[in-house]
Amino acid sequence: MGFLSVIDTQERVIGRKGAGAACPYCGGPVLAWDYDTHLVFCCLPISHKLKKKYYCTLCSRRLVPAH
């Protein structure tokens, strides 16, 4: 018996640049990655969203920005 995924998310990296910050864990430089995200239902795109995620280049941790 197979499982058919009806709802799927697809992410594509569209850019990355330095965030001008230091990692609070190791002090390394932080990169900001820009993602283009699509929510897909049965091969039809439903929603489109641009996301930004932050990663440390030394310890490879994903960082959450403080608001």
mmCIF file of the N, C-alpha and C atoms, coordinates in Angstrom:
data_MODEL
# 
_entry.id   MODEL 
# 
loop_
_atom_site.group_PDB 
_atom_site.id 
_atom_site.type_symbol 
_atom_site.label_atom_id 
_atom_site.label_alt_id 
_atom_site.label_comp_id 
_atom_site.label_asym_id 
_atom_site.label_entity_id 
_atom_site.label_seq_id 
_atom_site.pdbx_PDB_ins_code 
_atom_site.Cartn_x 
_atom_site.Cartn_y 
_atom_site.Cartn_z 
_atom_site.occupancy 
_atom_site.B_iso_or_equiv 
_atom_site.pdbx_formal_charge 
_atom_site.auth_seq_id 
_atom_site.auth_comp_id 
_atom_site.auth_asym_id 
_atom_site.auth_atom_id 
_atom_site.pdbx_PDB_model_num 
ATOM 1   N N  . MET A 1 1  ? 0.837  -1.157 0.000  1.00 0.00 ? 1  MET A N  1 
ATOM 2   C CA . MET A 1 1  ? 0.000  0.000  0.000  1.00 0.00 ? 1  MET A CA 1 
ATOM 3   C C  . MET A 1 1  ? 0.893  1.235  0.000  1.00 0.00 ? 1  MET A C  1 
ATOM 4   N N  . GLY A 1 2  ? 0.677  2.134  -0.907 1.00 0.00 ? 2  GLY A N  1 
ATOM 5   C CA . GLY A 1 2  ? 1.494  3.335  -1.021 1.00 0.00 ? 2  GLY A CA 1 
ATOM 6   C C  . GLY A 1 2  ? 0.798  4.535  -0.411 1.00 0.00 ? 2  GLY A C  1 
ATOM 7   N N  . PHE A 1 3  ? 1.577  5.513  -0.063 1.00 0.00 ? 3  PHE A N  1 
ATOM 8   C CA . PHE A 1 3  ? 1.049  6.748  0.515  1.00 0.00 ? 3  PHE A CA 1 
ATOM 9   C C  . PHE A 1 3  ? 1.263  7.857  -0.490 1.00 0.00 ? 3  PHE A C  1 
ATOM 10  N N  . LEU A 1 4  ? 0.227  8.539  -0.870 1.00 0.00 ? 4  LEU A N  1 
ATOM 11  C CA . LEU A 1 4  ? 0.288  9.625  -1.830 1.00 0.00 ? 4  LEU A CA 1 
ATOM 12  C C  . LEU A 1 4  ? 0.301  10.950 -1.075 1.00 0.00 ? 4  LEU A C  1 
ATOM 13  N N  . SER A 1 5  ? 1.316  11.736 -1.303 1.00 0.00 ? 5  SER A N  1 
ATOM 14  C CA . SER A 1 5  ? 1.406  13.038 -0.658 1.00 0.00 ? 5  SER A CA 1 
ATOM 15  C C  . SER A 1 5  ? 0.541  14.033 -1.423 1.00 0.00 ? 5  SER A C  1 
ATOM 16  N N  . VAL A 1 6  ? -0.497 14.519 -0.776 1.00 0.00 ? 6  VAL A N  1 
ATOM 17  C CA . VAL A 1 6  ? -1.432 15.433 -1.424 1.00 0.00 ? 6  VAL A CA 1 
ATOM 18  C C  . VAL A 1 6  ? -0.960 16.872 -1.275 1.00 0.00 ? 6  VAL A C  1 
ATOM 19  N N  . ILE A 1 7  ? -0.432 17.222 -0.096 1.00 0.00 ? 7  ILE A N  1 
ATOM 20  C CA . ILE A 1 7  ? 0.047  18.576 0.162  1.00 0.00 ? 7  ILE A CA 1 
ATOM 21  C C  . ILE A 1 7  ? 1.551  18.524 0.351  1.00 0.00 ? 7  ILE A C  1 
ATOM 22  N N  . ASP A 1 8  ? 2.259  19.393 -0.354 1.00 0.00 ? 8  ASP A N  1 
ATOM 23  C CA . ASP A 1 8  ? 3.713  19.393 -0.314 1.00 0.00 ? 8  ASP A CA 1 
ATOM 24  C C  . ASP A 1 8  ? 4.197  20.839 -0.299 1.00 0.00 ? 8  ASP A C  1 
ATOM 25  N N  . THR A 1 9  ? 5.373  21.080 0.296  1.00 0.00 ? 9  THR A N  1 
ATOM 26  C CA . THR A 1 9  ? 6.003  22.393 0.237  1.00 0.00 ? 9  THR A CA 1 
ATOM 27  C C  . THR A 1 9  ? 7.302  22.270 -0.527 1.00 0.00 ? 9  THR A C  1 
ATOM 28  N N  . GLN A 1 10 ? 7.544  23.222 -1.391 1.00 0.00 ? 10 GLN A N  1 
ATOM 29  C CA . GLN A 1 10 ? 8.770  23.244 -2.171 1.00 0.00 ? 10 GLN A CA 1 
ATOM 30  C C  . GLN A 1 10 ? 9.505  24.544 -1.870 1.00 0.00 ? 10 GLN A C  1 
ATOM 31  N N  . GLU A 1 11 ? 10.781 24.428 -1.482 1.00 0.00 ? 11 GLU A N  1 
ATOM 32  C CA . GLU A 1 11 ? 11.603 25.592 -1.184 1.00 0.00 ? 11 GLU A CA 1 
ATOM 33  C C  . GLU A 1 11 ? 12.765 25.660 -2.162 1.00 0.00 ? 11 GLU A C  1 
ATOM 34  N N  . ARG A 1 12 ? 13.085 26.888 -2.583 1.00 0.00 ? 12 ARG A N  1 
ATOM 35  C CA . ARG A 1 12 ? 14.197 27.104 -3.492 1.00 0.00 ? 12 ARG A CA 1 
ATOM 36  C C  . ARG A 1 12 ? 14.979 28.309 -2.987 1.00 0.00 ? 12 ARG A C  1 
ATOM 37  N N  . VAL A 1 13 ? 16.295 28.167 -2.872 1.00 0.00 ? 13 VAL A N  1 
ATOM 38  C CA . VAL A 1 13 ? 17.141 29.265 -2.413 1.00 0.00 ? 13 VAL A CA 1 
ATOM 39  C C  . VAL A 1 13 ? 17.289 30.259 -3.558 1.00 0.00 ? 13 VAL A C  1 
ATOM 40  N N  . ILE A 1 14 ? 16.974 31.526 -3.285 1.00 0.00 ? 14 ILE A N  1 
ATOM 41  C CA . ILE A 1 14 ? 17.106 32.543 -4.327 1.00 0.00 ? 14 ILE A CA 1 
ATOM 42  C C  . ILE A 1 14 ? 18.259 33.503 -4.058 1.00 0.00 ? 14 ILE A C  1 
ATOM 43  N N  . GLY A 1 15 ? 18.817 33.470 -2.854 1.00 0.00 ? 15 GLY A N  1 
ATOM 44  C CA . GLY A 1 15 ? 19.958 34.331 -2.568 1.00 0.00 ? 15 GLY A CA 1 
ATOM 45  C C  . GLY A 1 15 ? 20.444 34.168 -1.145 1.00 0.00 ? 15 GLY A C  1 
ATOM 46  N N  . ARG A 1 16 ? 21.654 34.640 -0.922 1.00 0.00 ? 16 ARG A N  1 
ATOM 47  C CA . ARG A 1 16 ? 22.201 34.662 0.430  1.00 0.00 ? 16 ARG A CA 1 
ATOM 48  C C  . ARG A 1 16 ? 23.188 35.811 0.535  1.00 0.00 ? 16 ARG A C  1 
ATOM 49  N N  . LYS A 1 17 ? 23.234 36.403 1.726  1.00 0.00 ? 17 LYS A N  1 
ATOM 50  C CA . LYS A 1 17 ? 24.145 37.520 1.952  1.00 0.00 ? 17 LYS A CA 1 
ATOM 51  C C  . LYS A 1 17 ? 24.482 37.584 3.431  1.00 0.00 ? 17 LYS A C  1 
ATOM 52  N N  . GLY A 1 18 ? 25.511 38.314 3.746  1.00 0.00 ? 18 GLY A N  1 
ATOM 53  C CA . GLY A 1 18 ? 25.919 38.468 5.137  1.00 0.00 ? 18 GLY A CA 1 
ATOM 54  C C  . GLY A 1 18 ? 24.898 39.277 5.907  1.00 0.00 ? 18 GLY A C  1 
ATOM 55  N N  . ALA A 1 19 ? 24.623 38.868 7.132  1.00 0.00 ? 19 ALA A N  1 
ATOM 56  C CA . ALA A 1 19 ? 23.616 39.544 7.939  1.00 0.00 ? 19 ALA A CA 1 
ATOM 57  C C  . ALA A 1 19 ? 24.211 40.648 8.800  1.00 0.00 ? 19 ALA A C  1 
ATOM 58  N N  . GLY A 1 20 ? 25.524 40.746 8.874  1.00 0.00 ? 20 GLY A N  1 
ATOM 59  C CA . GLY A 1 20 ? 26.153 41.786 9.671  1.00 0.00 ? 20 GLY A CA 1 
ATOM 60  C C  . GLY A 1 20 ? 26.002 41.551 11.167 1.00 0.00 ? 20 GLY A C  1 
ATOM 61  N N  . ALA A 1 21 ? 25.942 40.299 11.570 1.00 0.00 ? 21 ALA A N  1 
ATOM 62  C CA . ALA A 1 21 ? 25.780 39.960 12.981 1.00 0.00 ? 21 ALA A CA 1 
ATOM 63  C C  . ALA A 1 21 ? 26.734 38.835 13.339 1.00 0.00 ? 21 ALA A C  1 
ATOM 64  N N  . ALA A 1 22 ? 26.865 38.582 14.623 1.00 0.00 ? 22 ALA A N  1 
ATOM 65  C CA . ALA A 1 22 ? 27.702 37.494 15.110 1.00 0.00 ? 22 ALA A CA 1 
ATOM 66  C C  . ALA A 1 22 ? 26.826 36.456 15.792 1.00 0.00 ? 22 ALA A C  1 
ATOM 67  N N  . CYS A 1 23 ? 27.220 35.211 15.673 1.00 0.00 ? 23 CYS A N  1 
ATOM 68  C CA . CYS A 1 23 ? 26.486 34.110 16.294 1.00 0.00 ? 23 CYS A CA 1 
ATOM 69  C C  . CYS A 1 23 ? 26.617 34.212 17.819 1.00 0.00 ? 23 CYS A C  1 
ATOM 70  N N  . PRO A 1 24 ? 25.509 34.097 18.554 1.00 0.00 ? 24 PRO A N  1 
ATOM 71  C CA . PRO A 1 24 ? 25.603 34.180 20.019 1.00 0.00 ? 24 PRO A CA 1 
ATOM 72  C C  . PRO A 1 24 ? 26.242 32.950 20.659 1.00 0.00 ? 24 PRO A C  1 
ATOM 73  N N  . TYR A 1 25 ? 26.373 31.846 19.913 1.00 0.00 ? 25 TYR A N  1 
ATOM 74  C CA . TYR A 1 25 ? 26.937 30.611 20.462 1.00 0.00 ? 25 TYR A CA 1 
ATOM 75  C C  . TYR A 1 25 ? 28.450 30.534 20.266 1.00 0.00 ? 25 TYR A C  1 
ATOM 76  N N  . CYS A 1 26 ? 28.924 30.849 19.037 1.00 0.00 ? 26 CYS A N  1 
ATOM 77  C CA . CYS A 1 26 ? 30.355 30.691 18.767 1.00 0.00 ? 26 CYS A CA 1 
ATOM 78  C C  . CYS A 1 26 ? 31.030 31.985 18.327 1.00 0.00 ? 26 CYS A C  1 
ATOM 79  N N  . GLY A 1 27 ? 30.263 33.028 18.012 1.00 0.00 ? 27 GLY A N  1 
ATOM 80  C CA . GLY A 1 27 ? 30.849 34.303 17.599 1.00 0.00 ? 27 GLY A CA 1 
ATOM 81  C C  . GLY A 1 27 ? 31.174 34.381 16.125 1.00 0.00 ? 27 GLY A C  1 
ATOM 82  N N  . GLY A 1 28 ? 30.775 33.390 15.343 1.00 0.00 ? 28 GLY A N  1 
ATOM 83  C CA . GLY A 1 28 ? 31.053 33.367 13.910 1.00 0.00 ? 28 GLY A CA 1 
ATOM 84  C C  . GLY A 1 28 ? 30.107 34.265 13.122 1.00 0.00 ? 28 GLY A C  1 
ATOM 85  N N  . PRO A 1 29 ? 30.438 34.517 11.854 1.00 0.00 ? 29 PRO A N  1 
ATOM 86  C CA . PRO A 1 29 ? 29.571 35.351 11.017 1.00 0.00 ? 29 PRO A CA 1 
ATOM 87  C C  . PRO A 1 29 ? 28.259 34.643 10.667 1.00 0.00 ? 29 PRO A C  1 
ATOM 88  N N  . VAL A 1 30 ? 27.220 35.441 10.451 1.00 0.00 ? 30 VAL A N  1 
ATOM 89  C CA . VAL A 1 30 ? 25.888 34.921 10.171 1.00 0.00 ? 30 VAL A CA 1 
ATOM 90  C C  . VAL A 1 30 ? 25.509 35.258 8.729  1.00 0.00 ? 30 VAL A C  1 
ATOM 91  N N  . LEU A 1 31 ? 24.947 34.272 8.018  1.00 0.00 ? 31 LEU A N  1 
ATOM 92  C CA . LEU A 1 31 ? 24.440 34.473 6.666  1.00 0.00 ? 31 LEU A CA 1 
ATOM 93  C C  . LEU A 1 31 ? 22.917 34.467 6.680  1.00 0.00 ? 31 LEU A C  1 
ATOM 94  N N  . ALA A 1 32 ? 22.315 35.329 5.865  1.00 0.00 ? 32 ALA A N  1 
ATOM 95  C CA . ALA A 1 32 ? 20.866 35.365 5.693  1.00 0.00 ? 32 ALA A CA 1 
ATOM 96  C C  . ALA A 1 32 ? 20.541 34.716 4.355  1.00 0.00 ? 32 ALA A C  1 
ATOM 97  N N  . TRP A 1 33 ? 19.713 33.668 4.380  1.00 0.00 ? 33 TRP A N  1 
ATOM 98  C CA . TRP A 1 33 ? 19.320 32.941 3.169  1.00 0.00 ? 33 TRP A CA 1 
ATOM 99  C C  . TRP A 1 33 ? 17.893 33.337 2.816  1.00 0.00 ? 33 TRP A C  1 
ATOM 100 N N  . ASP A 1 34 ? 17.652 33.680 1.553  1.00 0.00 ? 34 ASP A N  1 
ATOM 101 C CA . ASP A 1 34 ? 16.321 34.008 1.068  1.00 0.00 ? 34 ASP A CA 1 
ATOM 102 C C  . ASP A 1 34 ? 15.751 32.798 0.336  1.00 0.00 ? 34 ASP A C  1 
ATOM 103 N N  . TYR A 1 35 ? 14.534 32.397 0.726  1.00 0.00 ? 35 TYR A N  1 
ATOM 104 C CA . TYR A 1 35 ? 13.874 31.229 0.147  1.00 0.00 ? 35 TYR A CA 1 
ATOM 105 C C  . TYR A 1 35 ? 12.592 31.646 -0.560 1.00 0.00 ? 35 TYR A C  1 
ATOM 106 N N  . ASP A 1 36 ? 12.288 30.975 -1.660 1.00 0.00 ? 36 ASP A N  1 
ATOM 107 C CA . ASP A 1 36 ? 11.020 31.099 -2.359 1.00 0.00 ? 36 ASP A CA 1 
ATOM 108 C C  . ASP A 1 36 ? 10.253 29.812 -2.060 1.00 0.00 ? 36 ASP A C  1 
ATOM 109 N N  . THR A 1 37 ? 9.136  29.903 -1.325 1.00 0.00 ? 37 THR A N  1 
ATOM 110 C CA . THR A 1 37 ? 8.404  28.738 -0.857 1.00 0.00 ? 37 THR A CA 1 
ATOM 111 C C  . THR A 1 37 ? 7.047  28.660 -1.530 1.00 0.00 ? 37 THR A C  1 
ATOM 112 N N  . HIS A 1 38 ? 6.701  27.469 -2.004 1.00 0.00 ? 38 HIS A N  1 
ATOM 113 C CA . HIS A 1 38 ? 5.402  27.219 -2.623 1.00 0.00 ? 38 HIS A CA 1 
ATOM 114 C C  . HIS A 1 38 ? 4.707  26.084 -1.888 1.00 0.00 ? 38 HIS A C  1 
ATOM 115 N N  . LEU A 1 39 ? 3.434  26.273 -1.573 1.00 0.00 ? 39 LEU A N  1 
ATOM 116 C CA . LEU A 1 39 ? 2.594  25.208 -1.036 1.00 0.00 ? 39 LEU A CA 1 
ATOM 117 C C  . LEU A 1 39 ? 1.849  24.603 -2.229 1.00 0.00 ? 39 LEU A C  1 
ATOM 118 N N  . VAL A 1 40 ? 2.015  23.288 -2.435 1.00 0.00 ? 40 VAL A N  1 
ATOM 119 C CA . VAL A 1 40 ? 1.480  22.607 -3.611 1.00 0.00 ? 40 VAL A CA 1 
ATOM 120 C C  . VAL A 1 40 ? 0.435  21.589 -3.173 1.00 0.00 ? 40 VAL A C  1 
ATOM 121 N N  . PHE A 1 41 ? -0.731 21.636 -3.809 1.00 0.00 ? 41 PHE A N  1 
ATOM 122 C CA . PHE A 1 41 ? -1.807 20.684 -3.560 1.00 0.00 ? 41 PHE A CA 1 
ATOM 123 C C  . PHE A 1 41 ? -2.118 19.977 -4.868 1.00 0.00 ? 41 PHE A C  1 
ATOM 124 N N  . CYS A 1 42 ? -1.823 18.687 -4.924 1.00 0.00 ? 42 CYS A N  1 
ATOM 125 C CA . CYS A 1 42 ? -2.057 17.866 -6.125 1.00 0.00 ? 42 CYS A CA 1 
ATOM 126 C C  . CYS A 1 42 ? -1.458 18.507 -7.379 1.00 0.00 ? 42 CYS A C  1 
ATOM 127 N N  . CYS A 1 43 ? -0.200 18.880 -7.311 1.00 0.00 ? 43 CYS A N  1 
ATOM 128 C CA . CYS A 1 43 ? 0.562  19.468 -8.426 1.00 0.00 ? 43 CYS A CA 1 
ATOM 129 C C  . CYS A 1 43 ? 0.104  20.869 -8.806 1.00 0.00 ? 43 CYS A C  1 
ATOM 130 N N  . LEU A 1 44 ? -0.751 21.502 -8.028 1.00 0.00 ? 44 LEU A N  1 
ATOM 131 C CA . LEU A 1 44 ? -1.187 22.872 -8.284 1.00 0.00 ? 44 LEU A CA 1 
ATOM 132 C C  . LEU A 1 44 ? -0.680 23.774 -7.159 1.00 0.00 ? 44 LEU A C  1 
ATOM 133 N N  . PRO A 1 45 ? 0.072  24.827 -7.501 1.00 0.00 ? 45 PRO A N  1 
ATOM 134 C CA . PRO A 1 45 ? 0.563  25.727 -6.453 1.00 0.00 ? 45 PRO A CA 1 
ATOM 135 C C  . PRO A 1 45 ? -0.588 26.520 -5.835 1.00 0.00 ? 45 PRO A C  1 
ATOM 136 N N  . ILE A 1 46 ? -0.639 26.510 -4.500 1.00 0.00 ? 46 ILE A N  1 
ATOM 137 C CA . ILE A 1 46 ? -1.707 27.206 -3.782 1.00 0.00 ? 46 ILE A CA 1 
ATOM 138 C C  . ILE A 1 46 ? -1.230 28.565 -3.274 1.00 0.00 ? 46 ILE A C  1 
ATOM 139 N N  . SER A 1 47 ? -0.101 28.569 -2.587 1.00 0.00 ? 47 SER A N  1 
ATOM 140 C CA . SER A 1 47 ? 0.381  29.829 -2.027 1.00 0.00 ? 47 SER A CA 1 
ATOM 141 C C  . SER A 1 47 ? 1.858  30.015 -2.347 1.00 0.00 ? 47 SER A C  1 
ATOM 142 N N  . HIS A 1 48 ? 2.287  31.260 -2.297 1.00 0.00 ? 48 HIS A N  1 
ATOM 143 C CA . HIS A 1 48 ? 3.659  31.645 -2.601 1.00 0.00 ? 48 HIS A CA 1 
ATOM 144 C C  . HIS A 1 48 ? 4.123  32.564 -1.476 1.00 0.00 ? 48 HIS A C  1 
ATOM 145 N N  . LYS A 1 49 ? 5.321  32.292 -0.935 1.00 0.00 ? 49 LYS A N  1 
ATOM 146 C CA . LYS A 1 49 ? 5.818  33.074 0.185  1.00 0.00 ? 49 LYS A CA 1 
ATOM 147 C C  . LYS A 1 49 ? 7.329  33.209 0.084  1.00 0.00 ? 49 LYS A C  1 
ATOM 148 N N  . LEU A 1 50 ? 7.836  34.374 0.418  1.00 0.00 ? 50 LEU A N  1 
ATOM 149 C CA . LEU A 1 50 ? 9.274  34.598 0.508  1.00 0.00 ? 50 LEU A CA 1 
ATOM 150 C C  . LEU A 1 50 ? 9.669  34.535 1.978  1.00 0.00 ? 50 LEU A C  1 
ATOM 151 N N  . LYS A 1 51 ? 10.696 33.733 2.280  1.00 0.00 ? 51 LYS A N  1 
ATOM 152 C CA . LYS A 1 51 ? 11.156 33.559 3.660  1.00 0.00 ? 51 LYS A CA 1 
ATOM 153 C C  . LYS A 1 51 ? 12.623 33.923 3.753  1.00 0.00 ? 51 LYS A C  1 
ATOM 154 N N  . LYS A 1 52 ? 13.041 34.307 4.944  1.00 0.00 ? 52 LYS A N  1 
ATOM 155 C CA . LYS A 1 52 ? 14.440 34.592 5.225  1.00 0.00 ? 52 LYS A CA 1 
ATOM 156 C C  . LYS A 1 52 ? 14.841 33.776 6.443  1.00 0.00 ? 52 LYS A C  1 
ATOM 157 N N  . LYS A 1 53 ? 15.923 32.998 6.322  1.00 0.00 ? 53 LYS A N  1 
ATOM 158 C CA . LYS A 1 53 ? 16.423 32.196 7.427  1.00 0.00 ? 53 LYS A CA 1 
ATOM 159 C C  . LYS A 1 53 ? 17.878 32.576 7.675  1.00 0.00 ? 53 LYS A C  1 
ATOM 160 N N  . TYR A 1 54 ? 18.282 32.510 8.940  1.00 0.00 ? 54 TYR A N  1 
ATOM 161 C CA . TYR A 1 54 ? 19.629 32.905 9.338  1.00 0.00 ? 54 TYR A CA 1 
ATOM 162 C C  . TYR A 1 54 ? 20.403 31.695 9.833  1.00 0.00 ? 54 TYR A C  1 
ATOM 163 N N  . TYR A 1 55 ? 21.656 31.555 9.352  1.00 0.00 ? 55 TYR A N  1 
ATOM 164 C CA . TYR A 1 55 ? 22.517 30.440 9.720  1.00 0.00 ? 55 TYR A CA 1 
ATOM 165 C C  . TYR A 1 55 ? 23.906 30.954 10.074 1.00 0.00 ? 55 TYR A C  1 
ATOM 166 N N  . CYS A 1 56 ? 24.535 30.328 11.058 1.00 0.00 ? 56 CYS A N  1 
ATOM 167 C CA . CYS A 1 56 ? 25.925 30.624 11.397 1.00 0.00 ? 56 CYS A CA 1 
ATOM 168 C C  . CYS A 1 56 ? 26.822 29.839 10.455 1.00 0.00 ? 56 CYS A C  1 
ATOM 169 N N  . THR A 1 57 ? 27.895 30.452 9.964  1.00 0.00 ? 57 THR A N  1 
ATOM 170 C CA . THR A 1 57 ? 28.782 29.768 9.019  1.00 0.00 ? 57 THR A CA 1 
ATOM 171 C C  . THR A 1 57 ? 29.781 28.848 9.725  1.00 0.00 ? 57 THR A C  1 
ATOM 172 N N  . LEU A 1 58 ? 30.036 29.066 11.008 1.00 0.00 ? 58 LEU A N  1 
ATOM 173 C CA . LEU A 1 58 ? 31.007 28.220 11.713 1.00 0.00 ? 58 LEU A CA 1 
ATOM 174 C C  . LEU A 1 58 ? 30.363 27.012 12.378 1.00 0.00 ? 58 LEU A C  1 
ATOM 175 N N  . CYS A 1 59 ? 29.316 27.238 13.156 1.00 0.00 ? 59 CYS A N  1 
ATOM 176 C CA . CYS A 1 59 ? 28.713 26.120 13.884 1.00 0.00 ? 59 CYS A CA 1 
ATOM 177 C C  . CYS A 1 59 ? 27.470 25.554 13.183 1.00 0.00 ? 59 CYS A C  1 
ATOM 178 N N  . SER A 1 60 ? 27.055 26.132 12.073 1.00 0.00 ? 60 SER A N  1 
ATOM 179 C CA . SER A 1 60 ? 25.931 25.654 11.229 1.00 0.00 ? 60 SER A CA 1 
ATOM 180 C C  . SER A 1 60 ? 24.604 25.605 11.966 1.00 0.00 ? 60 SER A C  1 
ATOM 181 N N  . ARG A 1 61 ? 24.424 26.436 12.938 1.00 0.00 ? 61 ARG A N  1 
ATOM 182 C CA . ARG A 1 61 ? 23.124 26.492 13.651 1.00 0.00 ? 61 ARG A CA 1 
ATOM 183 C C  . ARG A 1 61 ? 22.184 27.436 12.939 1.00 0.00 ? 61 ARG A C  1 
ATOM 184 N N  . ARG A 1 62 ? 20.913 27.102 12.975 1.00 0.00 ? 62 ARG A N  1 
ATOM 185 C CA . ARG A 1 62 ? 19.889 27.998 12.458 1.00 0.00 ? 62 ARG A CA 1 
ATOM 186 C C  . ARG A 1 62 ? 19.537 28.955 13.586 1.00 0.00 ? 62 ARG A C  1 
ATOM 187 N N  . LEU A 1 63 ? 19.555 30.238 13.294 1.00 0.00 ? 63 LEU A N  1 
ATOM 188 C CA . LEU A 1 63 ? 19.330 31.266 14.309 1.00 0.00 ? 63 LEU A CA 1 
ATOM 189 C C  . LEU A 1 63 ? 17.974 31.930 14.082 1.00 0.00 ? 63 LEU A C  1 
ATOM 190 N N  . VAL A 1 64 ? 17.331 32.296 15.167 1.00 0.00 ? 64 VAL A N  1 
ATOM 191 C CA . VAL A 1 64 ? 16.042 32.976 15.114 1.00 0.00 ? 64 VAL A CA 1 
ATOM 192 C C  . VAL A 1 64 ? 16.293 34.447 15.437 1.00 0.00 ? 64 VAL A C  1 
ATOM 193 N N  . PRO A 1 65 ? 15.850 35.363 14.571 1.00 0.00 ? 65 PRO A N  1 
ATOM 194 C CA . PRO A 1 65 ? 16.097 36.781 14.838 1.00 0.00 ? 65 PRO A CA 1 
ATOM 195 C C  . PRO A 1 65 ? 15.282 37.278 16.034 1.00 0.00 ? 65 PRO A C  1 
ATOM 196 N N  . ALA A 1 66 ? 15.877 38.155 16.814 1.00 0.00 ? 66 ALA A N  1 
ATOM 197 C CA . ALA A 1 66 ? 15.183 38.764 17.954 1.00 0.00 ? 66 ALA A CA 1 
ATOM 198 C C  . ALA A 1 66 ? 14.381 39.955 17.448 1.00 0.00 ? 66 ALA A C  1 
ATOM 199 N N  . HIS A 1 67 ? 13.111 39.979 17.784 1.00 0.00 ? 67 HIS A N  1 
ATOM 200 C CA . HIS A 1 67 ? 12.235 41.082 17.319 1.00 0.00 ? 67 HIS A CA 1 
ATOM 201 C C  . HIS A 1 67 ? 12.087 42.117 18.363 1.00 0.00 ? 67 HIS A C  1 
# 
